[in-house]
């Protein structure tokens, strides 16, 4: 049997937020984001860290209220 080697090229795309900023797509937040194959940088935006913390808190509060 021939178990030939298969070569695959993988392209990593990484977004890095500026100092004092957080990246978000409206659901996820991060300082560094690796984009998936079908993801696009246009889906992500930078927002101030304080705004990101406020939005995350709102999302957590909403999720807790739905689980009560």
Secondary structure, 3 states (H helix, E strand, C coil): CCCCCCCCCCCCEEEECCCCEEEECCCCEECEEEECCCCCHHHCEEEEHHHHHHHHHHHHHHHHHHCC
